[in-house]
Structures are given as structure tokens and as C-alpha cells.
Amino acid sequence: MTDRYQQFSNSGLGRALVKRLGLPNPTRLRRYRLGAPGLDGPVLLGACPGGRLGDQVTAVCAGAGIEVLTAPAASHAALVFDATGAKAVEDLRGLYDFFHPVLRSLGACGRVVVLGTPPERLADAGEIVAQRALEGFVRSVGKELVRGSTAQLVYVEPGAEQGIASTLRFLLSGKSAYVDGQVIRIGGHGGPAVEPGDWSEPLAGKVALVTGASRGIGASIADVLARDGAHVVTLDIPAQGDELAAVANRVGGSTLQLDITSPDAPARLVEHLRERHGGVDVVVHNAGITRDKKLVNMKEGAWDAVLSVNLASQLRVNDALLAEGVLRDGGRIIGVSSIAGIAGNTGQTNYGTSKAGVIGMVNAYAPVLAERGMTINAVAPGFIETKMTAAVPLFIREAGRLMNSLSQGGLPVDVAETIAWYANPASGAVNGNVVRVCGQSLLGA
Ligand SMILES: NC(=O)c1ccc[n+]([C@@H]2O[C@H](COP(=O)([O-])OP(=O)(O)OC[C@H]3O[C@@H](n4cnc5c(N)ncnc54)[C@H](O)[C@@H]3O)[C@@H](O)[C@H]2O)c1
């Protein structure tokens, strides 16, 4: 799917017009390519006095082949600031002192990452205030960054310092191209963070189930999880059988034709995964439908269908996989919500309800799965270039593309990469998160 505005604005005439009229000028985002360097330059690392994550950041970067500087150079690919030492409002001045002189040195598609302590884990009022304030800084600086650069806040619980590797690698790399202005929590409650032997194939030996995998975002998730080494079981309704087979062949995976809303779907899934694969490690609930109408005009069938596919069937599958012990140790469940579930959307009361319910699913299951050393998280995509969004009327489509800090729509691969970060065995401390893949959309922000 092409973004006509981006093509136009990158053409000779388009560039001139965009500049003269002050129109948004989307940068072609840096995305992950196998074998390409993780980052196009050094990271500048700063900290509030007393920060506890500097050594860990340096070690993770060294492992990823990324140079870390503690004194500014002419240009930087990323600016990482350890704000865990901020215990009072006065300490927030450290943000200004670090970022103000070097923000202009951030290269195209650069990264700002601020590290803090989750305020809800603190007792001292001054420290809670200082740590909570980081959110406003990151969300605002994200809106000021230009040329495809992004900003994120990572709250790391005391004791979970060893669990930051997969998250830091993800955020610094092109894999997080369309993730912007997000707050991520890393805690000690999701089970061990098992660093993969080979970071380019972290899912080697794992089995991943992807529902709705015959096209769109689901097909991209299958591609990325297979690239990361997983055997992917692709699932879709029988009517999508040919497309499903094509995706499975492409990724060297297998197929399961199944309507996830059918009453026997959980039992059939359990049987299939147990008998063919001895269990499953990663479950991605991607299948989803829309049946848009304003509530006053909505037929009850449209309400029921959306709630059934997007939410109820997923809960039934989770319960069956857990009750039957089919989700293996270190298991990962990943939901696909939507910014419509956060911001709401006209004509989507059914869809918004279901997608907010997916967030509820993450909240409800996270502590349960943590006890078993497993995790559950969700992505909430914004405007992603798919057949679904291509069908949206032109004006609304262009507005959806441009109403975010990166002034463009995301690609299915951006959602898939975020899911692969959750799936990584090293993401054991990433549990209970809902990360938007929306270029810092203005909707619901
Ligand atoms: N495209 C976007 O911009 C966007 C934004 C936010 C969220 N999402 C969500 O991302 C997910 C994928 O979206 P997409 O744009 O790729 O949609 P899509 O319609 O292209 O793909 C959805 C897939 O789910 C399958 N499916 C539907 N009902 C099923 C059932 N009962 N059993 C098994 N499979 C079933 C469909 O056959 C289809 O292959 C959905 O959950 C969607 O709500 C998409």
C-alpha cells in the first residue's frame, strides 16, 4: 500500500511545495534490515546523579555493537538519559541540562530514551512526583523531534535492571520505527529474562500461533516471527485457506483453518498444538473484524460478531491453553488492541468496546501469568497501511496518516516488530504493557 502524500512530498516539486506551504514533511523511517547496524552512530548517555541503570545501558549497547559516549560528539544516533536518580522536582533540571545542548545533534530517525522508576513502586512523595513528571517530558519532546526521530520512557522497577536488554535493543533499532511517545514498564513479575544465544534468531526452537494470519498485519507477524526463528502456526477461517497456505509456505510454517469463534475452537486448538507441536510458546491474537455503524443504526448481529471475534473467543482460547498446560514455560500471549479502544471512534462502539476489552484482558491476566513465569502484553496500532485502512474514505484516510508526530501511516511490519519484542525470551520482565504503534497519534493521547 503506498502513501501518496509521502511519495509526493519526497518528489522534487513536492518538497518545494511542502516547504513553502509549511505542510507536514514525513521522513522515510529507518526500519530493521538483517545485517544492517543496529544504530547509525553513537549513543550519548547521561544521568541524574544516583541513577542506577548506566552500567546496564552500557553493557546492553556493548552487546549490540553500539558505541556509548558520555561526552557529546558532533552527532548522535540516540540520546539515553537515566533519570532513576531524580528524587525531587529540582532534579528534573537534569533533563534540561542534558537534552537542551544536544537535541540538535540527533541524527535522522534518532532515538530519545528516558529511563525512570515506576512511580507506583515508590513511597516518597517528592520522588513520585519527579518520576511521574518524566512522562510529560517524553511525550512533549516526542512532539518536538523532527526527521523521523522518536522518544520513549521506560520505567524499570528496582530489581529488574537485568531485564532491560530486549527493550533497549528494540527501542534503539529500526524495529521500533513507528513506536513513539510511549511509556513502557519493566518489572520483575513476568518471569526470567532469558537472553537468546543469537539475537538475530531469538525465537529459534519456539512455536508461535498467529490468528488471522492470511493477510494484512497477521501475515506480517508471521513473517517477522519466522524471521526470528519460530515455527509459525498460521490460523485463519477456511474461506481464507489459499491465502493462508501461501503465507505458511512463505514462512516455512504450517496452517490451521479454524473459525476462532466456533464453540469447539479452543478444544481443537489445544489438540492441534499438543499433537503436532507438543505445545506452543507464543500466542498472537491478531484476528479481528470491524462492523462499523453508529450505535443508533447498528444491528445486534454486528455488535455480537465484533465482540465474539475480537474478544470473547480470545479469552476462551487463553483459558483452554492455560488449563490444558499447552502454553509452555516462558509462554507469551500477545493481544492486538487499537487506538480506537483507547480514544474511541465514531461508528465503532462495538470495535472500541472489544479493543478496550483486550486491554482489560492484559490487565486481568498479567498477574496470573506472572505467577507461571509467562507474560501477556498488547499492541495498540494506530493508522496502519492495510486493506482495512485503504477502504477508509480519502479525507479521513489522509487525516489518519498525518495526525501523528511522524506525519505518516505505519506499516504492518511495525506492529509485527513490536509483537516480536514481546515474544522475545529476553522480554520476561515485560508484562502487562499496552504499547501503541501509532507514531504518537494525536488521538487518545
Ligand atoms: N489496519 C489497521 O490500521 C489496524 C489498526 C488497529 C488495529 N488493527 C487490528 O489489527 C488486526 C489485524 O488487522 P488487519 O488490518 O490486518 O485486518 P484484516 O482484515 O486484513 O485481517 C484480519 C484477519 O483475521 C481473520 N479473521 C476474522 N475473523 C476470524 C475468525 N473468526 N477466525 C479466524 N480468523 C478470523 C480474517 O480472515 C483476516 O485474515 C485486527 O485485530 C485489527 O482490529 C488494525
The ligand as an SDF file (V2000), in Angstrom:
LIG
                    3D

 44 48  0  0  0  0  0  0  0  0999 V2000
   -5.1600   -1.8710    9.9740 N   0  0  0  0  0  0  0  0  0  0  0  0
   -5.1470   -1.0240   10.9940 C   0  0  0  0  0  0  0  0  0  0  0  0
   -4.8660    0.1670   10.8130 O   0  0  0  0  0  0  0  0  0  0  0  0
   -5.4270   -1.5170   12.3960 C   0  0  0  0  0  0  0  0  0  0  0  0
   -5.4350   -0.5760   13.4150 C   0  0  0  0  0  0  0  0  0  0  0  0
   -5.6760   -1.0010   14.7120 C   0  0  0  0  0  0  0  0  0  0  0  0
   -5.8820   -2.3420   14.9760 C   0  0  0  0  0  0  0  0  0  0  0  0
   -5.8860   -3.2440   13.9740 N   0  0  0  0  0  0  0  0  0  0  0  0
   -6.1190   -4.6500   14.3310 C   0  0  0  0  0  0  0  0  0  0  0  0
   -5.0790   -5.4540   13.7880 O   0  0  0  0  0  0  0  0  0  0  0  0
   -5.5730   -6.7630   13.4980 C   0  0  0  0  0  0  0  0  0  0  0  0
   -5.2950   -7.1160   12.0550 C   0  0  0  0  0  0  0  0  0  0  0  0
   -5.8790   -6.1160   11.2260 O   0  0  0  0  0  0  0  0  0  0  0  0
   -5.7500   -6.1160    9.6280 P   0  0  0  0  0  0  0  0  0  0  0  0
   -5.8380   -4.6950    9.2190 O   0  0  0  0  0  0  0  0  0  0  0  0
   -4.5780   -6.9160    9.2010 O   0  0  0  0  0  0  0  0  0  0  0  0
   -7.1430   -6.8370    9.2640 O   0  0  0  0  0  0  0  0  0  0  0  0
   -7.5260   -7.8660    8.0980 P   0  0  0  0  0  0  0  0  0  0  0  0
   -8.9900   -7.7960    7.9660 O   0  0  0  0  0  0  0  0  0  0  0  0
   -6.6940   -7.6410    6.8890 O   0  0  0  0  0  0  0  0  0  0  0  0
   -7.1000   -9.2810    8.7170 O   0  0  0  0  0  0  0  0  0  0  0  0
   -7.8110   -9.8890    9.7780 C   0  0  0  0  0  0  0  0  0  0  0  0
   -7.7270  -11.3960    9.5990 C   0  0  0  0  0  0  0  0  0  0  0  0
   -8.4840  -12.0150   10.6560 O   0  0  0  0  0  0  0  0  0  0  0  0
   -9.1850  -13.1110   10.0900 C   0  0  0  0  0  0  0  0  0  0  0  0
  -10.3710  -13.4760   10.8690 N   0  0  0  0  0  0  0  0  0  0  0  0
  -11.5140  -12.7480   11.0160 C   0  0  0  0  0  0  0  0  0  0  0  0
  -12.4020  -13.4330   11.7430 N   0  0  0  0  0  0  0  0  0  0  0  0
  -11.8220  -14.6040   12.0810 C   0  0  0  0  0  0  0  0  0  0  0  0
  -12.2590  -15.7360   12.8220 C   0  0  0  0  0  0  0  0  0  0  0  0
  -13.4830  -15.7980   13.3370 N   0  0  0  0  0  0  0  0  0  0  0  0
  -11.4210  -16.7710   12.9760 N   0  0  0  0  0  0  0  0  0  0  0  0
  -10.1780  -16.7350   12.4460 C   0  0  0  0  0  0  0  0  0  0  0  0
   -9.7000  -15.6800   11.7200 N   0  0  0  0  0  0  0  0  0  0  0  0
  -10.5250  -14.6400   11.5380 C   0  0  0  0  0  0  0  0  0  0  0  0
   -9.5930  -12.6020    8.7030 C   0  0  0  0  0  0  0  0  0  0  0  0
   -9.9640  -13.6560    7.8380 O   0  0  0  0  0  0  0  0  0  0  0  0
   -8.3400  -11.8590    8.2760 C   0  0  0  0  0  0  0  0  0  0  0  0
   -7.4360  -12.7060    7.5910 O   0  0  0  0  0  0  0  0  0  0  0  0
   -7.0670   -6.7210   13.8410 C   0  0  0  0  0  0  0  0  0  0  0  0
   -7.2580   -7.2360   15.1550 O   0  0  0  0  0  0  0  0  0  0  0  0
   -7.3950   -5.2510   13.7880 C   0  0  0  0  0  0  0  0  0  0  0  0
   -8.5120   -4.9280   14.5710 O   0  0  0  0  0  0  0  0  0  0  0  0
   -5.6740   -2.8650   12.6720 C   0  0  0  0  0  0  0  0  0  0  0  0
  1  2  1  0
  2  3  2  0
  2  4  1  0
  4  5  1  0
  4 44  2  0
  5  6  2  0
  6  7  1  0
  7  8  2  0
  8  9  1  0
  8 44  1  0
  9 10  1  0
  9 42  1  0
 10 11  1  0
 11 12  1  0
 11 40  1  0
 12 13  1  0
 13 14  1  0
 14 15  2  0
 14 16  1  0
 14 17  1  0
 17 18  1  0
 18 19  2  0
 18 20  1  0
 18 21  1  0
 21 22  1  0
 22 23  1  0
 23 24  1  0
 23 38  1  0
 24 25  1  0
 25 26  1  0
 25 36  1  0
 26 27  1  0
 26 35  1  0
 27 28  2  0
 28 29  1  0
 29 30  1  0
 29 35  2  0
 30 31  1  0
 30 32  2  0
 32 33  1  0
 33 34  2  0
 34 35  1  0
 36 37  1  0
 36 38  1  0
 38 39  1  0
 40 41  1  0
 40 42  1  0
 42 43  1  0
M  CHG  2   8   1  16  -1
M  END
$$$$
